[in-house]
């Protein structure tokens, strides 16, 4: 049974800017982030609501979330929304051991229901028979067995997959993946797992930080959360998009927002974008400017690329960053600011390899990790310009 004619929507569990764009390419509809750690329950239900079949991709393993107890995992999301779980098992290097693995996942958390299993990277028809026989004592049906296909992969870089807009022949890849799934997965059985969700509550909105917002938007500045942008527009804010990589001038606005992305890969080009940089400096005289992660790096004085070459940036914050000296910074954060463009307390996350060589001056956020441990203050604020490495997700709500 093909899925032709079914309206499908994608979602991603947890903080992720890259995977939802692939969902959008595959479904033709915008994908949303559903973050059970950072988002209020009403926010989750409102974002998940809508016509058609919702397919939410998990993050890491089913029970992996924030330390110490995994709060915010894909299992938490499934429990919060009443979603059945379709367990994808990498069976490439196992046979009978698949039984205790699936049994453990299916019985670990009574809040969730594992509705079926898809076996991935199956080596042969004989391998599939062994796996299916091993799983036969369980009440969890095997709904598919996808063969090992070494050529069916997508290229990656340091923060994950190449962005959908940068991936060559993406439509052909999606078509081939769909053909393989149609041949090796019982799509009709998967459809029977779906059930209506409870009616969505009125969507809680994060108030816009300004009435007009100039948003940097290209492959160097693509990490902005759609649910926040939608909130701001629903509340009457106007978003004016521009491309620093095209050397666009910053549009007139009350707030200039430089989101994260990959400025470290385009540092030389950005340093030569004189129209953009000069208009950004001029905008600082009459508008608020906020940079997030990669955008924060561009607001600094210089950015050192992977080859060790320093490139001059906007010079609006006393900040030097480097991608030559890499170290992974990863985790949920709770951040609080008394001023700047986003005052108050926010649920946020950090995910970057670049390091701050120097950060001088007043700090923007007081910060804690997911376990409540106090961290060093994050970011900088100088006049109307502010930013940090944190990606803001939602107004903070206690669990």
PyMOL commands that set and color helices and strands:
alter all, ss='L'
color gray80, all
select helices_A, chain A and resi 19-27+41-48+74-81+98-107+125-135+164-166+170-184+187-193+226-234+244-246+263-265+267-271+274-283+294-299
alter helices_A, ss='H'
color red, helices_A
select strands_A, chain A and resi 8-13+32-34+53-57+85-90+114-122+142-147+156-157+160-161+212-216+238-242+255-258+288-292+302-304+310-312+319-322+329-337+344-352+355-359+365-369+374-378+380-382+385-388+391-395
alter strands_A, ss='S'
color yellow, strands_A
deselect
rebuild
show_as cartoon
